[in-house]
Amino acid sequence: MKMTPYMIKAQSNMVPGKITAEGFLGDEKLNISEIITRDEGEMIRLGMKFQTVADLLRDFMLKGEHALGEPVTIENKWIVQTIEARGNLPCPFEDGIFQKISVQLKLISSEETITYTDLSLHLLEKHHFLQGKGSPFRIDPIKLKRVLCQ
């Protein structure tokens, strides 16, 4: 995927300190087009579709929000807890503003946890951007498969 002016602008918004203290790129030396291409390939290899995953993660988020910050068990397989903070965050692609909602989704059998936000869910769904390795809210496809498909 080519780095268009749109992608260059989005990447400049992802550096540490611009939108969030840690940024979105992690410790990788790849540009966002390379990160997206790699993660799209991994999602395909694992048999996962971005929209299906986004729908499932959004459902977990909504169930967690109804519990008002308390952990909630879902289907005796997962524990989800949402934490809301004041304020909003803009998408680095400049196509929306998102609430500061953090979700912890734990697979009970392994205690493996995925942490994601309202914004990281949007980045997954609309831009196929799972964030760079080392980013605090990276959604790793392999970990995602382990937690969701058990």
Disulfide bonds with the S-S distance in Angstrom:
none
